[in-house]
Amino acid sequence: MRIAVGSDHAGLKLKAAVISYLSELEHTYDDFGAYDTNSVDYPDISRAVCGSILEKKHDLGILICSTGVGISIAANKINGIRAALCHDTFAAARAREHTDCNVLCMGEWCIGQGIGRAIVKAFLDGEFVGGRHGRRLEKLTNLETEQLQ
């Protein structure tokens, strides 16, 4: 599996732990930044990671900021991206199984590295189950193309 990984400056430590874990699992990954503690805006990192997924260069993405909130909002502004902010393994597994999410978002200030690794595993191991969830996913996709007033 090819994974695109990115964080802002507030997510560097958790991102490093995630990258180490992806290496252990023998997944291919690319790091889209940040690379140091200089301030970087999470929408820019989100755009880079999500763009790579939409271009089919990567299968899934992992985004990290301080709380995960901002970076998940940014990711979900991009048509074709279904980003889930997860701080536990249950939500991470369901994000893949029920909504076929293609981006996992986490907050470094909210979880430790150990739970972060477990969340990544749950997300990567999850597979979309289809069925009634397929119908719901179709409705989510329709929301992207409809102009709501």
Buried (B, 14 or more C-beta within 10 A) or exposed (E): EBBBBBBBBBBBBBBBBBBEBBEEBEBEBBBBBBEEEEEBBBBBBBBBBBBBBEEEEBBBBBBBBBBBBBBBBBBBEBEEBBBBBBBEBEBBBBBBBBBBBBBBBBBBEBBEBEBBBBBBBBBBEBEBEEEEBEEEBEEEEEEEEEEEE
